[in-house]
């Protein structure tokens, strides 16, 4: 977590295979799921759309990418510091 006068930034990263290339553009849409072979538990494809709704409802932003710091998926949320 980093913070300045305007924003708090939270970043989650993993060292797995990352998001499939074709998923990065649509990952925030409802009911979008990655490759079924990558998940033994399935899922409804709502998680990231819920994250985006909550973050944007608080005037923040959320971004997805693959790469550093660990080489896999990276999710970054920025929210107004509010104080």
C-alpha positions as a Markdown table, in Angstrom:
| # | Residue | x | y | z |
|---|---|---|---|---|
| 1 | Unk | 0.0 | 0.0 | 0.0 |
| 2 | Unk | 1.2 | 3.5 | -0.8 |
| 3 | Unk | -0.4 | 6.8 | 0.1 |
| 4 | Unk | 0.0 | 10.4 | -0.8 |
| 5 | Unk | -2.1 | 13.4 | -0.1 |
| 6 | Unk | -4.7 | 12.5 | -2.8 |
| 7 | Unk | -4.7 | 8.7 | -3.2 |
| 8 | Unk | -4.2 | 5.4 | -1.4 |
| 9 | Unk | -3.0 | 2.7 | -3.8 |
| 10 | Unk | -3.3 | -1.0 | -3.2 |
| 11 | Unk | -1.5 | -3.5 | -5.4 |
| 12 | Unk | -1.8 | -7.3 | -5.4 |
| 13 | Unk | 0.5 | -9.4 | -7.4 |
| 14 | Unk | 1.2 | -13.1 | -7.9 |
| 15 | Unk | 3.8 | -15.3 | -9.5 |
| 16 | Unk | 1.4 | -17.5 | -11.5 |
| 17 | Unk | 0.7 | -17.4 | -15.2 |
| 18 | Unk | -1.1 | -14.1 | -15.1 |
| 19 | Unk | -4.3 | -13.2 | -16.9 |
| 20 | Unk | -4.8 | -14.8 | -20.3 |
| 21 | Unk | -4.0 | -12.2 | -22.9 |
| 22 | Unk | -7.5 | -12.1 | -24.3 |
| 23 | Unk | -9.1 | -11.6 | -20.9 |
| 24 | Unk | -7.4 | -8.4 | -19.9 |
| 25 | Unk | -9.7 | -6.3 | -22.1 |
| 26 | Unk | -12.9 | -7.9 | -20.8 |
| 27 | Unk | -12.1 | -9.1 | -17.3 |
| 28 | Unk | -14.3 | -6.4 | -15.6 |
| 29 | Unk | -17.4 | -7.4 | -17.6 |
| 30 | Unk | -20.0 | -9.5 | -15.7 |
| 31 | Unk | -19.9 | -13.3 | -16.2 |
| 32 | Unk | -16.5 | -13.2 | -18.0 |
| 33 | Unk | -14.4 | -16.2 | -16.9 |
| 34 | Unk | -10.9 | -17.2 | -17.7 |
| 35 | Unk | -9.9 | -20.6 | -19.2 |
| 36 | Unk | -12.0 | -23.3 | -17.4 |
| 37 | Unk | -8.9 | -25.6 | -17.3 |
| 38 | Unk | -7.2 | -23.1 | -15.0 |
| 39 | Unk | -9.8 | -23.3 | -12.3 |
| 40 | Unk | -10.9 | -26.4 | -10.5 |
| 41 | Unk | -13.7 | -24.5 | -8.6 |
| 42 | Unk | -15.3 | -22.7 | -11.5 |
| 43 | Unk | -17.0 | -19.5 | -10.6 |
| 44 | Unk | -19.7 | -17.2 | -11.9 |
| 45 | Unk | -17.4 | -14.5 | -13.4 |
| 46 | Unk | -18.6 | -11.8 | -11.1 |
| 47 | Unk | -15.6 | -11.1 | -8.9 |
| 48 | Unk | -13.8 | -8.4 | -10.9 |
| 49 | Unk | -17.1 | -6.7 | -11.9 |
| 50 | Unk | -18.0 | -6.4 | -8.3 |
| 51 | Unk | -14.5 | -5.0 | -7.4 |
| 52 | Unk | -14.9 | -2.4 | -10.2 |
| 53 | Unk | -18.4 | -1.4 | -9.0 |
| 54 | Unk | -17.2 | -0.9 | -5.4 |
| 55 | Unk | -14.0 | 1.0 | -6.4 |
| 56 | Unk | -15.7 | 3.3 | -8.9 |
| 57 | Unk | -18.5 | 3.8 | -6.4 |
| 58 | Unk | -15.9 | 5.4 | -4.2 |
| 59 | Unk | -14.4 | 7.5 | -7.0 |
| 60 | Unk | -11.4 | 5.2 | -7.5 |
| 61 | Unk | -9.9 | 3.2 | -10.3 |
| 62 | Unk | -8.8 | -0.4 | -10.8 |
| 63 | Unk | -6.4 | -1.7 | -13.4 |
| 64 | Unk | -5.3 | -5.2 | -14.4 |
| 65 | Unk | -2.0 | -6.2 | -16.0 |
| 66 | Unk | 0.6 | -9.0 | -16.1 |
| 67 | Unk | 4.2 | -8.6 | -15.2 |
| 68 | Unk | 6.4 | -7.1 | -12.5 |
| 69 | Unk | 6.9 | -7.3 | -9.6 |
| 70 | Unk | 6.3 | -11.1 | -9.5 |
| 71 | Unk | 5.7 | -11.9 | -13.1 |
| 72 | Unk | 2.0 | -12.9 | -12.9 |
| 73 | Unk | -1.3 | -11.1 | -12.5 |
| 74 | Unk | -1.2 | -7.6 | -11.0 |
| 75 | Unk | -4.3 | -5.7 | -9.7 |
| 76 | Unk | -4.0 | -2.1 | -8.7 |
| 77 | Unk | -6.7 | -0.1 | -6.9 |
| 78 | Unk | -6.5 | 3.6 | -6.3 |
| 79 | Unk | -8.9 | 5.3 | -4.0 |
| 80 | Unk | -9.1 | 8.9 | -2.9 |
| 81 | Unk | -7.3 | 9.4 | 0.5 |
| 82 | Unk | -10.2 | 11.2 | 2.0 |
| 83 | Unk | -8.4 | 12.9 | 4.7 |
